[in-house]
Amino acid sequence: MKKKILAAAVMVLFLAGCSYLPIIQRMKFKTDTVDKSQILSYYVVHNATDHLALAVKYFYAADQGECVRIGAITLKDGASDGYWAYRQDPIFPGEHWAHIRISMSEEAPGAYDTDAVQIFMYKCGSNEFQKATVPFRKHWKRVNPPLRCHLNWGKGCE
């Protein structure tokens, strides 16, 4: 009975243009020692037609100062496609989880494809000092009006 209810809920979210599956893709990265700032792993929390939400596990050694962020962009054939916008998350010393939301920029065409996501840590006002690129094929499509997703990503979109 519980499986049927869960299957029905996933189908309703999918038909609404918002596919929420708790762990669609998960990856651990080859890491150095834990005393160096690094991106440890990630998983997809939420995958909709016009945006993607990631949970990223990182270790920050506090070697770049206090104003440090983590973000992500989409890639096509190894280069930035330029059609992304992301909501970065501040990072803190030690091992923690951050949440990143990548969405279509206003300049993006109505639909396009990407083949990777690059996750990076950067010092405010400067370039990234740590990054990881992961294969992730996605067909992006603008939804009108844009989907409203709950702050608690596990609840999906409306």
Disulfide bonds with the S-S distance in Angstrom:
Cys67-Cys124 1.85
Cys149-Cys157 2.17
